[in-house]
Every structure is written in structure tokens, then in C-alpha cells.
């Protein structure tokens, strides 16, 4: 408990290379095999990158990029940024609503690139955006009504949309406890009118850890596993049934971080093409190790005290 109070989360992104057969075997045996770590992000002053998702370019010639959460320790919240895969060069995303943004799942539809990040505005659904990458230092996010997410269950956590046979399937968790959330799945033909198909899965690993993974005719779901602490591991499920009336899955296995220096957490995984995946790994460190000096260190604790005060006030 004392260490938790004195330390902060830090996350890194790792680009790994592994063919899917080896990845599947790794999950089945609960141990990585035939993996090559190609690159790991370095510390960024005052914060970290997290929740990396592949960013499709929808013909806009962006090159191979990912979209990520960029967290600030001093502000206690995150915005979004786009990174190149070769050197992790950063382009900030502008036009977002106020508040914390994370898990920026993005996909193509109707010749547009959409992003539906989770955000923490109480009582509001996540906002959908279209993304454009002009020839400037920032990327533009524009709110859109093309996608209307289902109402009634708050919050919608870590939403992912998958299209199969012309039907859109929305996977998202609900519940205010980060480690005890329930998976829900909705279906829609137009991204606006959604119907909940009443999913019930027995595993505790229900919160999404990235987009669904397709391998031939097989479909897999990756989920966050919080068996020890938040962001501890990733669990893989193979989907047995996914249609407008039914969903079922079975457990494949669970993996921890493959990077020794950041072995505490393995949080998300997203395929970026071929045999390459971008993953989110991390651990806990003392603030002066990552916050860019004592001024940032002070800001971290001010932000933390404000969060505690707000929580006590709400209770």
C-alpha cells in the first residue's frame, strides 16, 4: 500500500513481431515463444503513451501509424496523439471535447476514418469523431453524427466495433469499477440504431484489450485481465458464435508482458499488419523517475490530491 501511494503508473508501447500461429501457441501455453521485440517507446517528459491502436488511413496516404492515449501526470488526464511506427514520431490530435480520452479505437467505414475513444465525462456517451491528417503539425478530429452509440448503460468503456456480413457489432464494457466490468454487445446495420443481444460470459476478463483479431475464418477477442491488479495481463478468447442473436466464446489462454523491464503490466494488443503487433506494457515507478523534474513531481501530487478530494466529495 505504501509503495502504491508513493509511485505512479508508467506505460510503454512495444512493437513486436510474431506470426499468429506462434501467438496462439503462446496464449495456449501462457508463455511467449518465437517473439521479437522490434522497438519500445522511451519515456516522455511529464507523462506516457498508452492504449495503442492501429490507425487505418482510408486512402489518405498517412503511412503506417497508430493512435494512442497521451497522458499528462500534472493534468491527471489524457489527450490523443498519432505516432509513426518506424520512430514513434508524434502528431497531436486537435478538436477533441474537454476531458480524459483513452482507448482510441479507430476503423474505416463509408470512405471515412472514425475514432470512438473512451472519455470520462460523467453521464455522457463516448463521442465519435472523423479523423483527417492535413499537412500540418496536428491531426484534426471532427465530431460526427454518423455514429450514435447506444444509450442506457453508462459508462461505455473501451468500445470496439467489428463488421461481419454487413452487420456492425459493438463490444464495450459497463460499470464504474475498472476491474469488475461486464461485457455487452450490441448489433446495428447503420451504426446508429443498436440492439443489445444480452451477452453473458463467465470469465472475469471482460473488458476489451484491443480490436478483434481475424485469422483465416477464425475470430478472436482480446480482453484485459486484472487478476492481480489493473492492466496485469491479456487474455485471448476464440469466438465460437457471433450473429445478430447470439454470442459465445471459449478461453485460449493468458499472457504477461514479454518485456522484462516492464513486466508488471500487459494491457492491450493491436495488429498493425502482417506479423507485427503494437502492445501496451508498464509498471509502477517513483514520480521523479518519469515526470521531468521536481516541478512536475509537485504537480503530480497536486493532481492526485485533487482527485482524492473529488472522490471524497462525491461519496
PyMOL commands that set and color helices and strands:
alter all, ss='L'
color gray80, all
select helices_A, chain A and resi 2-6+20-29+260-262+287-289+294-314
alter helices_A, ss='H'
color red, helices_A
select strands_A, chain A and resi 7-17+36-40+47-55+65-72+77-84+90-94+101-102+106-109+112-115+118-119+129-132+138-143+157-164+167-174+182-188+195-196+213-215+218-225+233-242+247-255+265-273+276-286
alter strands_A, ss='S'
color yellow, strands_A
deselect
rebuild
show_as cartoon
